[in-house]
Amino acid sequence: MTELQKLSPDELANLRSQLQAEYEGYKSRNLKLDMTRGKPASSQLDLANDLSVILDAKDFTSTDGTDVRNYGGLDGLPEMKVLFAEILSAPPKSVVVGGNSSLQIMHDTVVRALLHGVPGSAAPWQTQKPKFLCPVPGYDRHFAICQHHGIEMINVEMNDEGPDMTAVESLVAGDASVKGIWCVPKYSNPTGVTYSDGVVQRLSRMPTAAPDFRIFWDNAYVVHDLYDTSSPLQNILDACRDTGNENRPLVFGSTSKISFAGAGVAAMASSDANVADCKRHLSIQTIGPDKTSQLRHLRFFKDIAGIKNHMKKHAAVIRPKFEAVSAIFKEQLGGLGIASWTTPRGGYFVSLDTLQGCAARVVRLAEDAGVKLTSAGATFPYGKDPSDRNIRIAPTLPPLQQVELAMQVVTVCVKLASVDKLSHRT
């Protein structure tokens, strides 16, 4: 296909007329397709329906004799800690099991640091005007936590191996107010990148001006492979321990996109000092998490092998949707020189980059044609993409036919916005 930049003004005008007619055809269909969030499809949730009936009405006792209906178990059932130890690649003693949301654990961890500091802090973070490094494009809800609590965010570009470590190393070494970095290290949201061994090693050993610097390691997609071969990720806990920075990483995960998205189990893993600090605060905050949910999950999955087998069923549901996105983008946008996109091996998103200055227009055009996408800029702090290029595509929720139709609409919108951009070149 001819790159659009090589077309003459007349050729661009003719192409625009064709695209506009195609676009109006989609508008006339009164479509209502929602691609805004990376939610599991109902058919994925159905895979875990037995969770709701698996507990015997006469047996609410865990293997250590705990009556899960009662108070206690501040950091989770022992066997649940063992299961999350397998998921998060940590010793069971390093795991704290909480409620249903890893995002809530991350939020509370940030707030506790703001109010009280963390092990190694000279003072609460809020007294030091803290800053966080934010690999971009990234996860909007991470950025929302910082913005909500007045933490300044600094963009760091993502590449094929993870965040730009030269920039990260410079920023953390030169400014003691840089207290943390957000990381989605495996099948990153939204690019699908898995951090390389080199990136993990550099994160673990880099000198930081802040002695209480923390890596918020949101391993949300650790078992979310789309194919039989999983992308390897080096263990950040081991790497930091080996470099003498064992308190640096805080690792988070959950079953939110494994079992029921709204009724799963979440956990954090970290060093002895960080775990003790977390439990000290939890002893004030709660008398214990929902252990009945933990017991349900234990009896349903049994062990890490049960989870991995379950995730193969998830992959069978959503893999065709990701492959449809890739195929349609390649067919409709390939060779035009106006867009690039990722082809992830796991996770929940596809990252689409348009020509500079076109993403917001594409999203508006798509919405007017009945396809709702994640807002342009959502993958950047403060909702502002400096280049106005990135769009997060979330193909998991709608049925396959709707995904295919939505992507056809999106590609027309990308081409229409691109032609208009190129037609006004100076």
LINWO-V350627 format. One record per pair of residues at least 24 apart in sequence whose ideal C-beta (glycine too) atoms are under 6 Angstrom apart, sorted by the first residue. I is the first residue (numbers start at 0). J is the second residue. Records with the same first field share a line. If there is no record, write none. Layout:
I->J + J
This chain:
0->334 + 335
2->336
3->335 + 337 + 417 + 421
4->336
11->418 + 422
14->418
15->418
18->414 + 415
21->411
22->411 + 415
25->368 + 408
26->368
30->369
31->369
32->370 + 401 + 405
33->371
34->372 + 393 + 405
35->371 + 373
36->393
37->347 + 348 + 393 + 395
38->396
39->256 + 260
40->395 + 396
42->316
43->313 + 316
46->312
47->258 + 259
50->258 + 295 + 299
53->295 + 298 + 299
54->295
61->294
67->290 + 291 + 294
70->286 + 287
71->287
72->287 + 290
73->281 + 287
74->278
76->290 + 293
78->297
79->293
83->266
85->303
86->252
87->250 + 252 + 268
88->234
89->236 + 268
93->268 + 274
94->266 + 268
95->267 + 274 + 277
96->266
97->265 + 288
98->288
99->262 + 263
100->265
101->251 + 252 + 253 + 265
102->140
104->251 + 265 + 267
105->251
106->144
109->144
111->280
117->211
118->246 + 272 + 276
119->210 + 211
120->211
124->178
127->176
128->176
129->176 + 178
130->176 + 177
131->179
132->180
133->181 + 380
134->162
135->379
136->189 + 378 + 389
137->378
138->183 + 188
139->377
141->181
142->380
152->380
157->190
160->195 + 198
161->194 + 198
164->198 + 201
168->205
171->207
172->206 + 208
174->208
175->208 + 209
178->209
179->213 + 215
180->214
181->215
182->216
183->217
184->232
185->220 + 221 + 232
186->220 + 343 + 345 + 346
188->348
189->348 + 350 + 378 + 391
190->341 + 350
191->341 + 343 + 346
193->230 + 232
196->233
199->233 + 235 + 238
203->238 + 239 + 242
204->242
213->249
214->247 + 248
215->249
216->248 + 250
217->251
218->250 + 252
220->345 + 346
221->252
222->310
223->345 + 346
224->345
225->314 + 318 + 344 + 345
226->344
230->344
245->270
246->270 + 272 + 273
264->292 + 293 + 296
317->395
319->399
320->394 + 399 + 402
321->394
323->402 + 403
324->349 + 394 + 406
327->406
331->410
332->410
337->417
338->413
347->395
348->391 + 393
349->392
351->390 + 392
352->388 + 389
353->388 + 413
354->417 + 420
355->386 + 388
356->387
357->416 + 420
358->387 + 388 + 389 + 390
359->387
360->416
361->412 + 413 + 416
364->412
365->408 + 409 + 412
368->408
370->405 + 408
